[in-house]
Amino acid sequence: MENLLNAEFKRKFSLSMYKNLKLKLGEMSFYKDFVTDTRGDLYPILLKSDDCVEYVEANRYGVRAGSVTRLIGQFFPYATYEMTATVKNGAVGFRFILPSAEAEIAVSNGKLRYLCGERKEELDLPESVGTMIVSCRPGAFDVYFKKNGKSEFFTTFAEESFRNSNDYAEFSDGKAALSVSGEAEVSEVSFYIDNGTSIADMRPIRYENGEVMIENGKIYITASIRMQTGTFQGIFSWIPGTAEFELTGALFYDCGDGKWCGDVAASLLWHRDEKLWYLWVCAFSHGHILAHSTFEGDVRFGVNVIDVELMAKADADTPIDAFLTFAGDEDPDFFYDAENSRWLMAICRRDPVIKNYRYFFFESDSPFEGYKCIGKGRDGAETGGSFVKVNGEQYFLCGNDFRATSDYRIYGKHGMSAPNFDYPDGGFRGWGTLMPIKLGSRTRYFWLTFDRHRGSDYNWSYGNLYCFEAK
């Protein structure tokens, strides 16, 4: 591709992701009879009635009478817990235990039962269900049932006593347990991080100069995982040009108060000389402002937390183009321009003049301070911008406009233009995530973006994923 401004982007594929990717955190194994085993304690008993009769047979765990609660692992406030069971005359479910609160969600004789403190609720189940899924988030539990192999949302139990379940002091002492009573049999129990109802805000993990990092034929992408309500940062691996995605990590942020927050829209760089990760992110959890960090540990794999520093806030008299954070700032991107020995940064900011979002551009000798404004985007409703270099020329791409499909902008040294898509889906303020990637002897240019279809009733639960390639 000689000139990005003249490129035509062809649709390669599109995907709707709905709780179909997993990063496993634990499971119960029924291969061995842990009920009678005296040389190990796979799933310790937390509670058990005197009349309880339990067994492990034919790779199934069951109770014939009485009741028992067995530990399956640690509670995590963003994890999903799944079980497959048959209830003949009793109940089977999950019990989530914190130092300050305890909740139980169980299936019992055609009912879905919820218990927390003095609160007791029962909902009728529309049909016989075999697999129950409970996705946790701070202050709520979302319940799904599997039908024809796919997860279907059933209900949410909002729970104020679990509002602070993302406080490390709480969940690090938390427990997740399987509770069985009466006559019931369980064939599968697992817990994991999943990819939620949709994903959005995708951006490749790059080196300090903005070049996409590729290892063993894969690149790694930060993307926001949208839950029934709320978000957190997912890390996905992708084989470029294919529809092969894998959920490899989940990333949370501590702004100094001990809470693991589900902030998103990260710009993440690996500085090869410094042997450090550089990060800018939007701290939606702390007033919708920006935060930054440097750190050593590789966060592409597993469940990780980053200690971040909140950017200094602007006051009422601060000029809109100052390098201080205003409430509403989001979608930052940055990289080191080695040719000009400077750091470039873009911040999506609500401009009081146009009463809408536009990008402000800054430069500095440092990645986290000392930036001076050097320009801004045009009137519109910009979002999701990224720097990209094509054939030695630097561009900035972003989404724009809630109302229009595939309304994107390309800023270059000759001004602004709009890209050309053969099937213009995605957009509605989607992201301008164009990635030059060397495959074989040629460089190919892939554009990943999303729409705003709403994976749930939550306003920010979009979107479906689209992949284009430049011709």
C-alpha positions in Angstrom: 0.0 0.0 0.0 1.7 3.2 -1.2 -0.7 5.7 0.2 -3.1 5.2 3.1 -5.3 8.0 1.8 -6.0 6.1 -1.4 -6.5 2.7 0.1 -9.6 0.6 -0.1 -10.5 -1.6 2.9 -12.0 -4.9 2.1 -14.1 -6.8 4.7 -12.4 -10.1 5.7 -14.7 -11.2 8.4 -17.0 -10.1 11.3 -17.7 -11.7 14.7 -20.1 -11.4 17.5 -18.4 -12.6 20.7 -20.8 -13.6 23.6 -19.2 -15.3 26.5 -17.5 -17.8 24.2 -13.8 -17.4 25.2 -12.4 -18.5 28.5 -9.3 -18.0 30.6 -9.6 -20.9 33.1 -9.0 -20.1 36.8 -10.0 -23.5 38.2 -12.3 -26.5 38.1 -13.5 -29.5 40.1 -12.2 -32.9 39.0 -14.4 -35.9 39.6 -11.9 -38.5 38.3 -11.0 -39.6 41.9 -13.1 -40.2 44.9 -12.2 -37.1 47.0 -15.1 -37.9 49.4 -13.4 -40.9 50.9 -9.8 -40.1 50.1 -7.7 -39.7 53.3 -4.4 -38.7 51.6 -5.5 -35.4 50.2 -8.2 -32.8 50.5 -9.1 -31.5 47.0 -12.3 -29.7 48.0 -12.4 -29.0 51.8 -15.7 -29.2 53.5 -16.9 -25.8 54.8 -20.3 -27.0 56.0 -21.9 -30.5 56.2 -25.0 -31.9 57.9 -24.9 -35.0 60.0 -27.2 -36.9 57.7 -25.3 -36.0 54.5 -24.5 -38.8 52.1 -22.2 -37.9 49.2 -20.4 -39.8 46.5 -18.1 -39.7 43.5 -19.1 -42.2 40.8 -18.6 -42.4 37.0 -16.9 -39.0 36.9 -19.9 -37.4 38.7 -20.2 -35.9 42.2 -23.5 -36.2 44.0 -25.5 -36.0 47.3 -28.2 -38.6 48.1 -29.3 -36.9 51.4 -28.5 -34.0 53.7 -26.4 -31.0 52.6 -22.7 -30.1 52.1 -20.7 -27.1 51.0 -17.2 -27.7 49.5 -14.6 -25.1 48.7 -13.7 -24.9 45.0 -11.3 -22.0 45.0 -10.9 -18.3 45.7 -13.6 -15.8 45.0 -12.7 -13.2 42.3 -15.0 -10.2 41.7 -14.8 -10.5 37.9 -14.8 -14.2 37.5 -17.5 -16.5 36.0 -18.6 -19.7 37.8 -20.2 -22.5 35.8 -21.8 -25.8 36.8 -23.7 -28.6 35.0 -26.0 -30.6 37.3 -29.1 -32.6 37.6 -31.4 -31.8 40.5 -33.9 -34.6 41.4 -35.2 -33.2 44.7 -32.9 -30.7 46.3 -30.7 -27.8 45.4 -27.3 -27.2 43.8 -25.5 -23.8 43.5 -22.6 -21.5 44.3 -21.8 -19.9 47.6 -19.7 -16.7 47.5 -18.1 -15.9 50.8 -16.3 -12.6 51.8 -15.2 -11.5 55.2 -18.1 -9.0 55.3 -20.8 -10.8 53.3 -22.0 -14.1 51.9 -24.4 -14.9 49.0 -25.8 -18.1 47.6 -27.3 -18.7 44.1 -28.8 -22.1 43.5 -31.2 -24.1 41.3 -33.9 -25.9 43.4 -37.0 -27.8 42.2 -37.7 -25.5 39.2 -36.7 -22.3 41.0 -33.7 -20.1 41.0 -33.0 -19.2 44.6 -30.9 -16.3 45.9 -29.9 -15.9 49.6 -27.8 -13.0 51.1 -28.2 -12.1 54.7 -31.8 -11.5 55.4 -32.6 -11.3 51.7 -34.3 -14.3 50.1 -35.6 -14.4 46.5 -37.0 -17.2 44.3 -37.7 -16.9 40.6 -39.5 -19.5 38.4 -37.3 -21.2 35.8 -39.0 -21.3 32.4 -37.8 -24.8 31.6 -35.5 -27.5 32.9 -31.9 -26.3 32.9 -28.7 -28.2 33.1 -25.9 -25.6 33.1 -26.0 -22.5 35.3 -23.5 -19.7 34.8 -22.9 -16.9 37.4 -20.7 -13.9 36.3 -19.6 -11.7 39.2 -18.9 -8.0 39.2 -18.6 -5.6 42.1 -22.1 -5.2 43.5 -23.9 -7.8 41.3 -24.2 -11.3 40.1 -25.4 -12.0 36.5 -27.0 -15.4 36.0 -27.1 -17.2 32.6 -28.3 -20.7 31.5 -27.0 -22.6 28.6 -29.4 -23.5 25.8 -28.3 -25.4 22.7 -24.7 -24.9 23.9 -24.9 -21.1 24.1 -25.2 -18.8 27.2 -28.5 -17.0 27.6 -28.9 -14.2 30.1 -31.6 -14.9 32.8 -31.4 -12.3 35.6 -29.2 -10.1 37.7 -29.0 -10.0 41.5 -27.7 -6.6 42.5 -26.1 -6.8 46.0 -25.0 -3.8 47.9 -23.0 -5.9 50.4 -20.8 -7.0 47.5 -20.3 -3.5 46.3 -16.6 -3.5 47.5 -15.9 -7.0 46.4 -13.1 -5.7 44.2 -11.2 -4.4 47.3 -8.2 -6.7 47.5 -8.5 -6.9 51.3 -12.0 -8.4 50.7 -11.6 -10.8 47.8 -8.1 -12.0 48.8 -9.8 -13.6 51.8 -12.9 -14.6 49.8 -14.0 -18.1 49.0 -16.1 -19.7 46.2 -17.9 -23.0 47.1 -20.2 -25.6 45.7 -23.3 -26.1 47.7 -25.4 -29.3 47.3 -28.4 -30.6 49.2 -31.2 -33.2 48.9 -30.8 -35.4 45.9 -28.6 -33.9 43.2 -25.7 -34.8 40.9 -23.0 -32.6 39.4 -21.0 -33.4 36.3 -19.0 -30.2 35.8 -17.8 -27.2 37.8 -15.3 -24.6 36.6 -14.5 -20.9 37.0 -12.8 -18.6 34.6 -12.5 -15.1 33.1 -14.6 -14.8 30.0 -15.0 -12.2 27.2 -18.4 -10.9 28.4 -21.3 -10.0 26.2 -19.1 -8.0 23.6 -15.7 -6.5 23.2 -14.6 -3.0 22.1 -11.7 -0.5 22.2 -9.2 -2.8 20.6 -5.6 -1.6 20.2 -2.5 -3.7 19.5 0.3 -3.9 22.1 3.3 -2.2 20.5 6.9 -1.3 21.0 7.9 2.2 22.1 8.2 3.4 18.5 4.6 2.4 17.7 5.5 -0.8 15.8 3.1 -3.7 16.4 4.7 -6.4 18.6 4.4 -9.8 17.0 5.7 -13.0 18.6 5.4 -16.6 17.2 3.0 -15.4 14.5 0.6 -13.7 17.0 0.0 -10.1 18.0 -1.6 -9.1 21.4 -4.5 -6.8 21.6 -6.0 -4.8 24.6 -9.7 -4.7 24.3 -12.5 -3.8 26.8 -14.6 -6.7 27.9 -18.2 -5.5 28.2 -20.2 -7.3 30.9 -23.9 -7.2 31.5 -23.1 -3.9 33.0 -19.6 -2.5 33.4 -16.2 -3.4 31.8 -12.7 -4.6 32.4 -9.6 -4.8 30.3 -9.0 -8.0 28.4 -5.9 -9.2 26.6 -6.4 -11.2 23.4 -3.9 -12.9 21.1 -4.7 -12.8 17.4 -3.2 -14.6 14.4 -3.4 -11.6 11.9 -5.7 -12.0 9.0 -7.7 -14.9 10.6 -10.6 -15.1 12.9 -8.5 -16.9 15.5 -8.6 -15.1 18.8 -7.7 -16.3 22.2 -8.3 -14.7 25.6 -4.9 -14.7 27.2 -5.2 -12.2 30.1 -7.2 -9.8 32.1 -5.8 -6.5 33.4 -7.0 -4.5 36.4 -5.8 -1.2 37.8 -5.1 0.0 41.4 -5.2 3.8 41.7 -3.8 3.7 45.2 -6.9 2.7 47.2 -6.5 -1.1 47.0 -9.4 -1.7 44.6 -8.9 -3.7 41.4 -10.7 -1.5 38.9 -12.1 -2.5 35.5 -10.7 0.5 33.7 -10.2 0.2 29.9 -8.9 2.0 26.7 -5.3 1.2 27.4 -2.3 2.3 25.3 0.4 -0.2 26.2 4.0 -0.1 24.9 7.1 -2.2 25.6 10.2 0.0 25.7 12.9 -2.3 24.4 15.9 -0.2 25.7 14.4 0.4 29.2 13.0 -3.1 29.5 9.8 -1.6 30.9 6.2 -1.4 30.0 4.7 2.1 29.5 1.0 2.6 29.9 -1.7 5.3 29.6 -5.3 4.3 30.5 -8.6 6.0 31.2 -9.5 5.6 34.9 -13.3 5.6 34.5 -13.5 4.3 38.0 -11.9 7.5 39.4 -13.8 10.3 37.7 -13.3 9.4 34.0 -9.7 10.9 34.0 -6.4 9.6 32.7 -3.8 7.5 34.6 -0.3 6.2 33.7 2.3 3.7 34.8 5.6 2.0 34.2 6.2 -1.6 35.3 8.2 -4.7 34.6 5.9 -7.8 34.7 4.4 -9.2 31.5 0.7 -8.5 31.7 -0.3 -10.3 28.4 -0.9 -13.5 30.3 -3.1 -14.4 33.3 -4.8 -12.1 35.7 -2.7 -9.0 36.6 -3.1 -5.7 38.4 -1.1 -2.5 37.6 -0.5 0.2 40.1 -1.2 3.5 38.3 -0.8 7.2 39.1 -3.8 9.5 38.3 -2.9 12.4 36.1 -3.1 15.8 37.8 -6.5 17.4 37.4 -7.3 20.7 35.7 -9.3 23.3 37.5 -12.1 25.6 36.2 -9.7 28.2 34.8 -7.4 25.7 33.0 -7.2 26.2 29.2 -8.7 23.2 27.3 -5.5 22.4 25.5 -3.4 22.2 28.8 -1.7 18.9 29.7 -3.8 18.3 32.7 -6.6 15.9 32.9 -10.2 17.1 32.6 -13.2 15.0 33.7 -14.3 13.0 30.6 -10.8 12.6 29.1 -10.5 9.2 27.4 -8.9 6.9 24.7 -5.3 8.2 25.0 -2.5 7.0 22.6 1.2 7.7 22.6 4.5 6.6 21.1 8.1 7.7 20.7 8.9 9.5 17.4 12.6 8.5 17.1 13.1 10.6 13.9 12.3 13.8 15.8 13.4 12.6 19.3 10.0 13.3 20.9 7.0 11.6 22.5 3.7 12.2 20.8 0.4 11.9 22.6 -3.3 12.2 21.7 -6.1 12.7 24.2 -9.8 12.5 23.4 -11.3 15.4 25.2 -14.7 17.1 25.3 -14.2 20.6 23.8 -16.5 23.2 25.4 -16.4 25.2 22.1 -17.9 22.5 19.9 -19.6 20.8 22.9 -18.3 17.4 21.7 -15.3 15.2 21.7 -12.2 15.9 19.6 -8.6 14.8 19.8 -5.9 17.1 21.2 -2.3 16.4 20.2 0.8 16.9 22.4 4.6 16.5 22.2 7.2 16.1 25.0 10.7 14.9 25.8 9.1 12.6 28.4 6.4 9.9 28.1 4.4 11.1 31.1 5.0 14.8 31.6 6.0 18.1 30.1 3.7 17.8 27.0 2.8 20.9 25.0 -0.3 21.0 22.7 0.6 21.1 19.0 -2.8 20.8 17.4 -6.3 19.4 17.6 -8.8 17.4 15.5 -11.7 18.9 13.5 -15.2 19.5 14.7 -17.1 16.2 15.2 -17.4 13.5 17.8 -14.1 11.8 17.7 -13.0 8.7 19.6 -10.7 5.7 19.6 -7.6 7.2 18.0 -4.3 5.5 17.2 -1.0 6.6 15.7 0.2 4.5 12.8 3.1 4.8 10.3 2.7 3.7 6.7 5.6 3.8 4.3 7.5 6.2 6.5 4.6 8.7 6.9 2.9 9.2 10.2 -0.9 9.2 10.5 -3.5 9.4 13.2 -6.8 7.5 12.8 -9.9 7.8 14.8 -13.6 7.1 14.8 -16.3 9.8 14.7 -20.1 10.3 14.9 -22.7 8.3 16.7 -25.1 8.5 13.8 -23.0 7.3 10.9 -21.7 3.9 9.9 -17.9 3.7 9.3 -17.4 7.5 9.9 -13.6 7.4 10.4 -10.9 10.0 10.0 -7.3 9.8 8.8 -5.1 12.7 9.8 -1.8 13.1 7.9 0.6 15.8 6.9 -1.8 16.8 4.0 -4.8 17.2 6.3 -7.7 14.9 7.0 -9.5 12.4 4.8 -12.0 9.6 5.2 -11.2 5.9 4.5 -13.0 3.8 1.9 -14.7 0.6 3.0 -16.4 -1.9 0.7 -19.0 -2.9 3.2 -19.2 0.0 5.7 -20.2 -1.7 8.9 -18.7 -1.0 12.2 -18.1 2.6 13.2 -20.8 4.6 15.1 -17.7 6.0 16.8 -15.7 2.8 16.4 -12.0 2.8 16.7 -9.3 3.6 14.1 -7.2 0.5 14.8 -5.1 0.1 11.7 -2.1 -2.3 12.0 0.8 -2.7 9.6 2.0 -6.3 10.1 4.8 -8.1 8.2 3.5 -11.5 7.0 5.7 -13.5 4.7 7.6 -11.1 2.4 4.9 -8.5 2.5 3.4 -5.9 4.9 -0.3 -6.2 5.2 -2.6 -3.7 6.7 -5.5 -4.8 9.0 -8.2 -2.6 10.5 -10.0 -4.0 13.5 -13.0 -2.1 14.7 -16.5 -2.6 16.3 -20.0 -1.4 16.2 -22.4 -0.3 19.0 -25.1 -3.1 18.8 -25.5 -3.5 22.6 -24.8 -6.9 24.0 -27.1 -6.1 26.8 -29.5 -3.2 27.9 -26.4 -1.5 29.4 -25.7 1.6 27.2 -21.9 0.8 26.8 -22.3 -3.0 26.2 -21.2 -2.9 22.5 -19.9 -4.2 20.2 -19.5 -6.7 17.3 -16.0 -7.1 15.8 -15.0 -6.3 12.2 -11.8 -7.0 10.3 -10.8 -5.2 7.1 -7.7 -5.4 5.0 -6.3 -2.7 2.8 -6.1 -3.5 -0.8 
